[in-house]
Amino acid sequence: MTGRTLFELAWRLDLKIARATGRYIRPGEPHLQRLSPARWKSIIRDAGLSVRDHEMHIGVFANNTAALIQVPLTLAGRLLRKVGVNFDGVAATERITQRTAPLMDALDRRTRFLKDLYVWNLLVISR
């Protein structure tokens, strides 16, 4: 990830809130790699390796749509549990994203020119 997706912005905010309130967050969760694909490619080449292939793994539409669904539902679940209401925001997210994911994936596949725009990328490297 590059540090600018909606998930990462939300995670960064959550991390700041956790630090300010003393709430525990497991080490390494969430992980943030704020480097663009071009920067990753540069690091790989500087290490004497070659980029054989670059494929968008999770595109900007799929990632940000999932964030727009998951972040508020997960937060709502946390808040509702604190007041005694049993609401599983993660399960609700799963049900909704299963329905929206195929459309978002289709959009991502038709907009390959956005592959360098803040998405998860798969880089295949070799010596």
Protein Blocks (a to p, Z undefined) as FASTA:
>chain_A
ZZlafklmmmmmmmmmmmmnopacdehiacdddbdfklmmmmmmmnopacfbdcdfbdfk
lmmmmmmmmmmmmmmmmmmmmnopacdfklmmmmmmmmmmmmmmmmmmmmmmlmmnopad
dddddZZ
